[in-house]
Amino acid sequence: MICILVDYREKNSDVFKLLVCAEGVSVPVRNLYAGDYVVNGIGIERKTTADFGASLIDGRLFSQLEKLKNTYNRALLII
């Protein structure tokens, strides 16, 4: 069984709904310090195109990515 930690803010996302239905996947919901998902120690930040643009414009993107990089050994941004 694979365990995918999910940040509580992702509970309404389609990705979360698909993961919950997947066989052989455990999907505990947590308040993650950085990122939206954690798989095998890899911190993952998922951005919709609208959120990516907004994060870039308001200056959150790079601080979020730095926090992700400093929290996990490996980090991944999915747009």
C-alpha positions in Angstrom: 0.0 0.0 0.0 1.2 3.5 -0.9 0.6 6.4 1.5 0.0 9.9 0.1 -0.3 12.6 2.7 -2.7 15.3 1.5 -3.0 18.9 2.9 -6.4 19.6 4.3 -6.9 22.4 1.8 -6.9 19.9 -1.0 -9.9 17.9 0.3 -12.3 19.4 -2.3 -9.9 18.8 -5.3 -10.6 16.3 -8.0 -7.1 14.9 -7.4 -8.0 14.1 -3.8 -11.3 12.5 -4.8 -9.5 10.2 -7.3 -6.9 9.2 -4.7 -9.5 8.3 -2.2 -11.1 5.9 -4.7 -7.8 4.3 -5.8 -7.1 0.8 -4.7 -4.0 0.2 -2.6 -3.7 3.9 -1.6 -3.9 5.3 1.9 -4.8 9.1 1.9 -4.5 10.6 5.3 -5.4 14.3 5.4 -3.0 16.6 7.4 -2.1 20.2 7.9 1.1 20.1 5.9 3.7 22.8 6.6 4.6 23.0 2.9 3.1 21.6 -0.2 -0.1 19.9 -1.1 0.9 16.3 -1.2 3.8 14.1 0.1 4.7 10.9 -1.6 7.7 8.8 -0.4 9.2 11.9 1.1 8.7 14.1 -2.0 6.9 17.3 -1.3 4.5 18.2 -4.1 3.0 21.6 -4.8 0.1 21.4 -7.3 -1.0 24.6 -9.1 -3.9 25.1 -11.5 -3.0 27.6 -14.2 -5.1 30.3 -12.6 -3.4 29.7 -9.2 0.0 29.6 -10.8 -0.6 33.0 -12.4 -2.0 34.5 -9.2 0.9 33.1 -7.1 3.4 34.6 -9.6 1.7 38.0 -9.6 1.2 38.4 -5.9 4.7 37.1 -5.1 3.7 33.9 -3.2 5.1 31.4 -5.7 8.8 31.7 -5.0 8.4 31.7 -1.2 6.1 28.7 -1.4 8.7 26.8 -3.5 11.6 27.8 -1.2 9.6 26.5 1.8 8.9 23.3 -0.1 12.6 22.8 -1.0 13.7 23.5 2.6 11.1 21.1 4.1 11.6 18.0 1.9 14.7 16.3 0.4 13.0 16.4 -3.0 10.4 18.8 -4.2 8.1 18.9 -7.2 5.9 21.6 -8.7 3.0 20.4 -10.9 1.2 22.9 -13.0 
